Amino acid sequence: MSDSLLPELVDPFRLADKSRVLDGVLDLTAMARLAEAMGRSAHGLCRVVLCFDRGASGRPRVTGHVVAELAPLCQRCLEPMALPVDTRFEMRLVQEDRHTAGALDEEDVLVVGDERLNLAALVEDELMLCLPVVSLHPLQDCAVRFQPEFSSRDVKAAHKTEENNPFAVLGRLKGEQDGDS
């Protein structure tokens, strides 16, 4: 495995024609949308392997493998949490939206507008898909210790208050009316 930095822009169709593999790293600090989604800046490198080829159908595609260590903020304690990511994907490459009409429903399609593909944006999208909707440490690891909001004494007091509720008489009257019918 190589630790070389991957290029910013590539011609994916040319790479697919030559069945090329790109193996290297991308800097997470360049991924602003990912940092925003995590609620904090991203640091470090992610390992990326991208295989460009023409699949059995003869259509250009990219298959990828991304490994990274992300650190989104826990929404309970607002401290960073470790989120290891190891994801794989496969996409058919098309030049324009009209070519997506021939795509199978189970195929992911990547529209490459000007025949150049921004690798960091592609990997950033895949990493963002790996983020949980709500980032939370496991309860035992969280800096915020869970304490019940109400004690058993509070619950008993609430039940007693319900018994002294003036609307309880209306509820009993309604119950008597339902019994008469």
GROMACS elastic network, one bead per residue, 0.5 to 0.9 nm:
[ bonds ]
;  ai    aj funct       b0    kb
    1    23     6  0.68742   500
    1    24     6  0.73332   500
    2     5     6  0.87073   500
    2    23     6  0.61015   500
    2    24     6  0.52232   500
    2    25     6  0.78857   500
    2    47     6  0.89190   500
    3     6     6  0.89340   500
    3    23     6  0.79484   500
    3    24     6  0.50889   500
    3    25     6  0.58478   500
    3    47     6  0.79575   500
    4    23     6  0.77242   500
    4    25     6  0.60667   500
    4    26     6  0.86683   500
    5    23     6  0.87467   500
    5    24     6  0.55797   500
    5    26     6  0.59064   500
    5    27     6  0.79866   500
    6     9     6  0.88846   500
    6    22     6  0.73927   500
    6    23     6  0.74163   500
    6    24     6  0.55625   500
    6    25     6  0.59188   500
    6    26     6  0.61791   500
    6    48     6  0.84391   500
    6   119     6  0.78205   500
    6   120     6  0.86735   500
    7    10     6  0.69574   500
    7    26     6  0.87396   500
    7   118     6  0.85364   500
    7   119     6  0.73512   500
    7   120     6  0.87456   500
    8   117     6  0.81511   500
    8   118     6  0.56827   500
    8   119     6  0.57982   500
    8   120     6  0.65801   500
    9   116     6  0.59785   500
    9   117     6  0.53537   500
    9   119     6  0.62038   500
    9   120     6  0.84957   500
   10    13     6  0.89190   500
   10    14     6  0.86591   500
   10    15     6  0.80225   500
   10   115     6  0.82985   500
   10   116     6  0.54244   500
   10   117     6  0.52839   500
   10   118     6  0.67771   500
   10   119     6  0.73690   500
   11    14     6  0.55610   500
   11    15     6  0.63650   500
   11    16     6  0.87622   500
   11   115     6  0.58781   500
   11   117     6  0.62127   500
   12    16     6  0.60004   500
   12    17     6  0.85765   500
   12    52     6  0.68835   500
   12    53     6  0.89401   500
   12    60     6  0.81952   500
   12    61     6  0.83495   500
   12    62     6  0.80033   500
   12    93     6  0.77424   500
   12   112     6  0.83552   500
   12   115     6  0.71617   500
   12   116     6  0.68062   500
   12   117     6  0.64041   500
   13    17     6  0.61552   500
   13    18     6  0.86779   500
   13    52     6  0.80199   500
   13    53     6  0.83844   500
   13    60     6  0.64687   500
   13    61     6  0.83523   500
   13    93     6  0.76162   500
   13    94     6  0.87637   500
   13    95     6  0.89865   500
   13   115     6  0.73915   500
   13   116     6  0.87746   500
   14    17     6  0.50664   500
   14    18     6  0.64004   500
   14    19     6  0.85800   500
   14    20     6  0.87950   500
   14    52     6  0.87942   500
   15    18     6  0.51682   500
   15    19     6  0.59338   500
   15    20     6  0.52413   500
   15    21     6  0.80365   500
   15    51     6  0.86223   500
   15    52     6  0.56959   500
   15    53     6  0.70172   500
   16    20     6  0.63807   500
   16    51     6  0.80235   500
   16    54     6  0.58205   500
   16    59     6  0.88549   500
   16    60     6  0.56424   500
   16    61     6  0.67688   500
   16    62     6  0.76270   500
   17    20     6  0.80267   500
   17    52     6  0.79518   500
   17    53     6  0.62303   500
   17    54     6  0.68147   500
   17    60     6  0.75174   500
   18    52     6  0.79719   500
   18    53     6  0.70081   500
   18    54     6  0.89408   500
   19    51     6  0.71932   500
   19    52     6  0.54126   500
   19    54     6  0.72375   500
   20    50     6  0.83536   500
   20    51     6  0.60854   500
   20    52     6  0.53953   500
   20    53     6  0.68064   500
   21    49     6  0.70522   500
   21    50     6  0.56373   500
   21    52     6  0.61368   500
   21    53     6  0.86135   500
   22    48     6  0.77909   500
   22    49     6  0.56754   500
   22    50     6  0.50918   500
   22    51     6  0.64402   500
   22    52     6  0.81724   500
   23    47     6  0.78208   500
   23    48     6  0.58777   500
   23    50     6  0.64766   500
   23    51     6  0.85872   500
   24    46     6  0.85018   500
   24    47     6  0.59644   500
   24    48     6  0.55267   500
   24    49     6  0.65789   500
   24    50     6  0.89757   500
   25    45     6  0.61107   500
   25    46     6  0.54375   500
   25    48     6  0.55866   500
   25    49     6  0.84495   500
   26    29     6  0.89411   500
   26    30     6  0.83886   500
   26    44     6  0.86524   500
   26    45     6  0.55407   500
   26    46     6  0.54438   500
   26    47     6  0.67473   500
   26    48     6  0.71867   500
   26   119     6  0.85712   500
   26   120     6  0.67985   500
   26   123     6  0.85145   500
   27    30     6  0.59275   500
   27    31     6  0.77134   500
   27    42     6  0.88719   500
   27    43     6  0.75793   500
   27    44     6  0.61552   500
   27    46     6  0.65758   500
   27   120     6  0.82714   500
   28    31     6  0.54207   500
   28    32     6  0.84535   500
   28    34     6  0.82564   500
   28    35     6  0.84016   500
   28    41     6  0.86787   500
   28    42     6  0.54636   500
   28    43     6  0.54761   500
   28    44     6  0.56628   500
   28    45     6  0.55167   500
   28    46     6  0.67253   500
   28    68     6  0.89049   500
   28    70     6  0.89761   500
   28   120     6  0.85914   500
   28   124     6  0.83007   500
   29    32     6  0.71146   500
   29    35     6  0.78425   500
   29    41     6  0.69476   500
   29    42     6  0.52102   500
   29    43     6  0.53545   500
   29    44     6  0.70267   500
   29    45     6  0.82207   500
   30    35     6  0.89837   500
   30    42     6  0.82571   500
   30   120     6  0.77609   500
   31    34     6  0.54713   500
   31    35     6  0.64419   500
   31    36     6  0.88919   500
   31    41     6  0.88047   500
   31    42     6  0.73673   500
   31   120     6  0.70979   500
   31   121     6  0.74570   500
   31   124     6  0.62482   500
   32    35     6  0.50764   500
   32    36     6  0.62223   500
   32    37     6  0.86692   500
   32    41     6  0.77577   500
   32    42     6  0.80744   500
   32   124     6  0.88387   500
   33    36     6  0.50551   500
   33    37     6  0.61674   500
   33    38     6  0.86307   500
   33   124     6  0.76254   500
   33   125     6  0.86764   500
   33   128     6  0.83112   500
   34    37     6  0.50571   500
   34    38     6  0.61676   500
   34    39     6  0.85948   500
   34    40     6  0.87776   500
   34    41     6  0.81331   500
   34    42     6  0.72396   500
   34   124     6  0.63207   500
   34   125     6  0.79737   500
   34   127     6  0.74606   500
   34   128     6  0.60120   500
   35    38     6  0.51478   500
   35    39     6  0.61524   500
   35    40     6  0.53218   500
   35    42     6  0.51917   500
   35    43     6  0.89463   500
   35    72     6  0.83208   500
   36    39     6  0.51202   500
   36    40     6  0.63267   500
   36    41     6  0.72370   500
   36    42     6  0.88842   500
   37    40     6  0.78680   500
   37    72     6  0.80953   500
   37   128     6  0.73435   500
   37   131     6  0.82192   500
   38    41     6  0.75108   500
   38    42     6  0.79404   500
   38    70     6  0.84575   500
   38    71     6  0.73168   500
   38    73     6  0.63087   500
   38   128     6  0.86300   500
   38   131     6  0.77921   500
   38   135     6  0.84982   500
   39    72     6  0.63834   500
   39    73     6  0.60851   500
   40    71     6  0.81175   500
   40    72     6  0.66987   500
   40    73     6  0.69581   500
   40    80     6  0.84201   500
   41    71     6  0.88036   500
   41    72     6  0.87693   500
   42    70     6  0.71339   500
   42    71     6  0.73134   500
   42    72     6  0.84543   500
   43    69     6  0.89500   500
   43    70     6  0.80189   500
   43    71     6  0.85208   500
   44    68     6  0.84642   500
   44    69     6  0.80129   500
   44    70     6  0.87169   500
   45    68     6  0.69891   500
   45    69     6  0.82548   500
   46    66     6  0.68511   500
   46    67     6  0.57018   500
   46    69     6  0.73590   500
   47    65     6  0.80850   500
   47    66     6  0.57266   500
   47    67     6  0.51497   500
   47    68     6  0.64465   500
   48    64     6  0.71838   500
   48    65     6  0.58087   500
   48    67     6  0.66275   500
   48    68     6  0.87997   500
   48   123     6  0.80260   500
   49    63     6  0.82730   500
   49    64     6  0.55869   500
   49    65     6  0.52073   500
   49    66     6  0.66253   500
   50    62     6  0.65313   500
   50    63     6  0.57570   500
   50    65     6  0.65928   500
   50    66     6  0.86075   500
   51    61     6  0.81970   500
   51    62     6  0.55096   500
   51    63     6  0.52021   500
   51    64     6  0.62638   500
   51    65     6  0.89084   500
   52    60     6  0.73087   500
   52    61     6  0.58702   500
   52    63     6  0.66656   500
   52    64     6  0.87597   500
   53    58     6  0.85807   500
   53    59     6  0.81654   500
   53    60     6  0.57265   500
   53    61     6  0.56607   500
   53    62     6  0.65507   500
   53    63     6  0.84860   500
   54    57     6  0.71761   500
   54    59     6  0.50139   500
   54    61     6  0.58336   500
   54    62     6  0.84756   500
   55    58     6  0.52345   500
   55    59     6  0.59260   500
   55    60     6  0.66108   500
   55    61     6  0.65965   500
   55    92     6  0.88991   500
   56    59     6  0.76889   500
   57    60     6  0.86253   500
   58    61     6  0.89871   500
   59    92     6  0.71208   500
   59    93     6  0.76167   500
   59    94     6  0.86941   500
   60    91     6  0.87937   500
   60    92     6  0.60524   500
   60    93     6  0.54306   500
   60    94     6  0.76292   500
   61    90     6  0.71491   500
   61    91     6  0.55415   500
   61    93     6  0.50656   500
   61    94     6  0.85627   500
   61   109     6  0.87516   500
   61   110     6  0.87339   500
   62    89     6  0.81860   500
   62    90     6  0.57068   500
   62    91     6  0.54185   500
   62    92     6  0.64833   500
   62    93     6  0.70518   500
   63    88     6  0.74075   500
   63    89     6  0.56148   500
   63    91     6  0.64165   500
   63    92     6  0.87667   500
   64    87     6  0.81377   500
   64    88     6  0.54859   500
   64    89     6  0.52370   500
   64    90     6  0.62995   500
   64    91     6  0.87146   500
   64   123     6  0.87902   500
   65    86     6  0.73077   500
   65    87     6  0.57714   500
   65    89     6  0.66706   500
   66    85     6  0.75172   500
   66    86     6  0.57721   500
   66    87     6  0.53756   500
   66    88     6  0.64271   500
   66    89     6  0.87021   500
   66   123     6  0.73871   500
   66   126     6  0.81940   500
   66   127     6  0.80181   500
   67    84     6  0.77183   500
   67    85     6  0.54995   500
   67    87     6  0.65864   500
   67    88     6  0.89435   500
   68    83     6  0.84461   500
   68    84     6  0.61041   500
   68    85     6  0.51498   500
   68    86     6  0.66741   500
   68    87     6  0.89844   500
   68   127     6  0.83186   500
   69    82     6  0.68824   500
   69    83     6  0.58420   500
   69    85     6  0.59967   500
   69    86     6  0.87927   500
   70    81     6  0.80706   500
   70    82     6  0.61913   500
   70    83     6  0.50243   500
   70    84     6  0.61201   500
   70    85     6  0.71206   500
   70   127     6  0.87622   500
   70   131     6  0.87233   500
   71    74     6  0.88702   500
   71    80     6  0.53810   500
   71    81     6  0.50854   500
   71    83     6  0.57651   500
   71    84     6  0.84276   500
   72    75     6  0.89368   500
   72    79     6  0.82832   500
   72    80     6  0.55301   500
   72    81     6  0.58255   500
   72    82     6  0.73533   500
   72    83     6  0.73399   500
   72   131     6  0.81166   500
   72   135     6  0.66985   500
   72   136     6  0.89404   500
   73    76     6  0.86292   500
   73    77     6  0.80662   500
   73    78     6  0.52681   500
   73    79     6  0.52991   500
   73    81     6  0.60107   500
   73   135     6  0.65601   500
   73   136     6  0.78102   500
   73   137     6  0.89892   500
   74    77     6  0.57232   500
   74    79     6  0.55061   500
   74    80     6  0.59637   500
   74    81     6  0.60349   500
   74   134     6  0.79215   500
   74   135     6  0.50242   500
   74   137     6  0.59345   500
   74   142     6  0.81001   500
   75    78     6  0.53422   500
   75    79     6  0.80015   500
   75   134     6  0.67634   500
   75   135     6  0.57981   500
   75   136     6  0.57496   500
   75   137     6  0.83942   500
   76    79     6  0.82677   500
   76   135     6  0.83169   500
   76   136     6  0.63299   500
   76   137     6  0.78081   500
   76   142     6  0.75969   500
   76   143     6  0.83587   500
   76   144     6  0.68362   500
   77    80     6  0.87194   500
   77   136     6  0.83281   500
   77   137     6  0.84296   500
   77   142     6  0.65891   500
   77   143     6  0.57697   500
   77   144     6  0.53499   500
   77   145     6  0.89805   500
   78    81     6  0.89295   500
   78   143     6  0.86900   500
   79   137     6  0.89631   500
   79   142     6  0.84038   500
   79   143     6  0.76011   500
   80   137     6  0.88379   500
   81   135     6  0.80493   500
   81   136     6  0.76671   500
   81   137     6  0.63093   500
   81   142     6  0.88989   500
   82   137     6  0.84660   500
   83   131     6  0.83109   500
   85   127     6  0.76206   500
   85   130     6  0.70248   500
   85   131     6  0.87789   500
   86   130     6  0.88552   500
   87   126     6  0.78382   500
   87   127     6  0.80423   500
   87   130     6  0.77753   500
   88   126     6  0.86819   500
   89   108     6  0.87616   500
   89   126     6  0.80274   500
   90   107     6  0.80814   500
   90   108     6  0.69275   500
   90   109     6  0.87083   500
   91   107     6  0.67209   500
   91   109     6  0.52058   500
   91   110     6  0.60509   500
   92   103     6  0.80947   500
   92   107     6  0.69359   500
   92   108     6  0.62261   500
   92   110     6  0.60354   500
   92   111     6  0.85110   500
   93   108     6  0.89098   500
   93   109     6  0.60784   500
   93   110     6  0.50907   500
   93   111     6  0.61882   500
   93   112     6  0.69088   500
   94    97     6  0.74184   500
   94    98     6  0.87795   500
   94    99     6  0.61311   500
   94   100     6  0.68949   500
   94   109     6  0.70135   500
   94   110     6  0.62022   500
   94   112     6  0.60900   500
   94   113     6  0.83815   500
   95    98     6  0.85756   500
   95    99     6  0.71554   500
   95   100     6  0.89929   500
   95   110     6  0.84452   500
   95   111     6  0.55977   500
   95   112     6  0.50233   500
   95   113     6  0.56630   500
   95   114     6  0.75803   500
   95   115     6  0.67009   500
   96    99     6  0.57299   500
   96   100     6  0.74601   500
   96   111     6  0.59754   500
   96   112     6  0.69587   500
   96   113     6  0.63057   500
   97   100     6  0.54264   500
   97   101     6  0.77230   500
   97   111     6  0.65137   500
   97   113     6  0.87920   500
   98   101     6  0.59242   500
   98   102     6  0.84657   500
   99   102     6  0.61578   500
   99   103     6  0.76337   500
   99   111     6  0.87674   500
  100   103     6  0.52035   500
  100   104     6  0.86818   500
  100   109     6  0.68433   500
  100   110     6  0.87895   500
  100   111     6  0.80834   500
  101   104     6  0.82952   500
  103   106     6  0.81941   500
  103   107     6  0.62603   500
  103   108     6  0.81113   500
  103   109     6  0.73549   500
  104   107     6  0.52595   500
  104   108     6  0.84016   500
  105   108     6  0.79748   500
  112   115     6  0.55353   500
  112   116     6  0.65355   500
  112   117     6  0.62634   500
  113   116     6  0.72270   500
  113   117     6  0.83241   500
  114   117     6  0.80824   500
  117   120     6  0.89465   500
  117   121     6  0.83544   500
  117   122     6  0.78876   500
  118   121     6  0.54507   500
  118   122     6  0.64418   500
  118   123     6  0.89033   500
  119   122     6  0.50793   500
  119   123     6  0.61859   500
  119   124     6  0.83873   500
  120   123     6  0.52050   500
  120   124     6  0.58530   500
  120   125     6  0.85326   500
  121   125     6  0.61284   500
  121   126     6  0.86994   500
  122   125     6  0.52965   500
  122   126     6  0.65259   500
  122   127     6  0.88563   500
  123   126     6  0.50826   500
  123   127     6  0.61755   500
  123   128     6  0.85851   500
  124   127     6  0.50938   500
  124   128     6  0.61073   500
  124   129     6  0.86718   500
  125   128     6  0.51439   500
  125   129     6  0.63875   500
  125   130     6  0.89656   500
  126   129     6  0.51899   500
  126   130     6  0.67254   500
  127   130     6  0.51428   500
  127   131     6  0.68319   500
  128   131     6  0.53496   500
  128   132     6  0.87541   500
  129   132     6  0.80625   500
  131   134     6  0.82652   500
  131   135     6  0.76851   500
  132   135     6  0.56064   500
  132   136     6  0.86229   500
  136   139     6  0.79894   500
  136   142     6  0.78950   500
  137   140     6  0.79080   500
  137   141     6  0.59586   500
  137   142     6  0.52563   500
  137   143     6  0.86066   500
  138   141     6  0.53508   500
  138   142     6  0.62575   500
  139   142     6  0.53224   500
  139   143     6  0.86908   500
  139   144     6  0.83672   500
  139   145     6  0.77822   500
  139   146     6  0.77301   500
  140   143     6  0.85171   500
  140   145     6  0.80130   500
  141   144     6  0.86912   500
  141   145     6  0.89899   500
  142   145     6  0.67871   500
  142   146     6  0.88865   500
  146   149     6  0.89404   500
  147   150     6  0.86830   500
  148   151     6  0.67973   500
  150   153     6  0.79147   500
  150   154     6  0.57627   500
  150   155     6  0.68052   500
  151   154     6  0.51605   500
  151   155     6  0.65511   500
  151   156     6  0.88814   500
  152   155     6  0.50524   500
  152   156     6  0.62866   500
  152   157     6  0.86471   500
  153   156     6  0.51830   500
  153   157     6  0.62130   500
  153   158     6  0.86701   500
  154   157     6  0.51232   500
  154   158     6  0.62321   500
  154   159     6  0.88132   500
  155   158     6  0.50907   500
  155   159     6  0.64026   500
  155   160     6  0.87812   500
  156   159     6  0.51516   500
  156   160     6  0.62952   500
  156   161     6  0.86975   500
  157   160     6  0.50857   500
  157   161     6  0.62218   500
  157   162     6  0.87548   500
  158   161     6  0.50564   500
  158   162     6  0.63750   500
  158   163     6  0.89337   500
  159   162     6  0.51240   500
  159   163     6  0.65961   500
  160   163     6  0.51962   500
  160   164     6  0.66470   500
  160   165     6  0.88642   500
  161   164     6  0.51909   500
  161   165     6  0.62800   500
  162   165     6  0.50083   500
  162   166     6  0.87271   500
  162   167     6  0.89671   500
  162   168     6  0.75764   500
  163   166     6  0.84503   500
  163   168     6  0.69409   500
  164   167     6  0.86837   500
  164   168     6  0.75246   500
  165   168     6  0.54207   500
  165   169     6  0.79505   500
  166   169     6  0.60466   500
  166   170     6  0.76771   500
  167   170     6  0.51457   500
  167   171     6  0.64601   500
  167   172     6  0.88570   500
  168   172     6  0.63151   500
  168   173     6  0.86907   500
  169   172     6  0.51181   500
  169   173     6  0.61949   500
  169   174     6  0.85652   500
  170   173     6  0.50223   500
  170   174     6  0.60471   500
  170   175     6  0.84862   500
  171   174     6  0.51069   500
  171   175     6  0.61707   500
  171   176     6  0.87405   500
  172   176     6  0.62898   500
  172   177     6  0.87622   500
  173   176     6  0.50434   500
  173   177     6  0.63068   500
  173   178     6  0.87124   500
  174   177     6  0.50852   500
  174   178     6  0.62817   500
  174   179     6  0.87056   500
  175   178     6  0.51726   500
  175   179     6  0.63575   500
  175   180     6  0.89442   500
  176   179     6  0.50895   500
  176   180     6  0.64744   500
  177   180     6  0.51907   500
  177   181     6  0.66873   500
  178   181     6  0.55202   500
